[in-house]
Amino acid sequence: MIARRRFFRIVAGAGLLAGSAWSKGVGATGPVHRWRGTALGASAQIILADDRAADLMILVRAEIERLEAIFSLYRPDSVLSRLNHEGRFDRPPSELVVLLSMCDALYVRTNGYFDPTVQSLWQLYAECYAHGQSPSMIEITNTHSLTGWPRVSVSMRSVQLPPGMGLTLNGIAQGFISDRIADLLKSEGVGDALIDAGEIRAEGTTPNGSPWRVGIAEPGSPGRMRSYLALSDKALATSEPMGSTFDKAGQVGHIINPRTGRPGGQWRQISVMAPSAALADGLSTAFCLMPQDAIKRASSGVEVLLA
C-alpha cells in the first residue's frame, strides 16, 4: 500500500527550528523545542517551550510505545492484533475499552458510516491488489458478511468478536494518541504545546503568544497548501479517500464504506476541528463517505471543511 500522505504543514514555531529529530530554537519567551518521531507508523512531532523538554520527551516516547502496544495492527504482539487473531481479549487495557466506547458513539452519530469492523475488507483489498488484481464480487460479499459493529461485545471484563471479524482503529487511534500526549504534558504543567501524532492537538498558544498556525494541503498535492487555520485548545484531523490507495495506479482509495464493502468517498478531502483529536479523527474518516446533509446532522460541536 502507498504510504499515507501528509496533510498538514505546521507554520507557527516550525521556522524557528532545524530539521533534526530533536531541535532547539529561540522564541519570544525562551527556548523552543521540537521533537520528531513516529506514532502508529505515521510521522509525529511535538513543539513546546519548556526547559524540561528533554525529560518530557522521554515520558512522551514511553507513552507512545505503550499505546502502540495496544492499538497497532503492525505489531503481532499488540493487544489489537491478539484480539483480531483470537477473537477475544480478557481484562483489556482501559485505553482499549475507552476507545472502543468512543467508536460505539461514533457509529451511532454517523449512522453506521464509522465502523472499525471493516478490517477484514481492508485486508482483502490490500492482499488482492498486492498481487495485481481486484477482489471478486463473491469475495467482497463473503467478507462483507463478517463485518458489523453491533456484533462486537465490549466490557471491562472482555472484548469479543464473532468468528472471522477483525477491528482496525486506524481511523481514530492516531487522534487518541495525540489527545493522550496532550493530557500527559498537561499533567506535567505544560500548557502550551502543538502535538501531531498523525492528527493535530493544539494546546494554548505558540511561544510568541499567538495561536498555532497549521496549513492543510491541497487534495492530491501535499506540497501546496489549500488553507491555513489558527488553532488554540482545539484539535484538527484531515482525511482524503485517495490520500492512500490500494493499487499502484492510485485509483482505489483506502477508506472503505461499511455499508457497501467497497472503497468509497463523496469528497476529495474532509477536515474537522473538534475539542479532541480522537473525535476529529473519527468524524473526518466517516464524513468522507457521507452526503452533506448527513454530515450537517452529525457535526454538532465541530467545524467541518469540505473539498
Secondary structure, DSSP 8 states (H G I E B T S, - for coil): -------EEE-TTGGGS-SSSEEEEEETTEEEEEEEEEETTEEEEEEE--TTHHHHHHHHHHHHHHHHHHH-SS-TTSHHHHHHHHSEEES--HHHHHHHHHHHHHHHHTTTS--GGGHHHHHHHHHHHHTT----HHHHHHHHTT--GGG-EE-SSEEE--TT-----TTTHHHHHHHHHHHHHHHTT---EEEESSSEEEES--TTSS-EEEEEEETTEEEEEEEEEEESSEEEEEE-TTSSBSSTTS-SBS-EETTTTEE--S-S-EEEEESSHHHHHHHHHHHTTS-HHHHHHH-TTSEEEE-
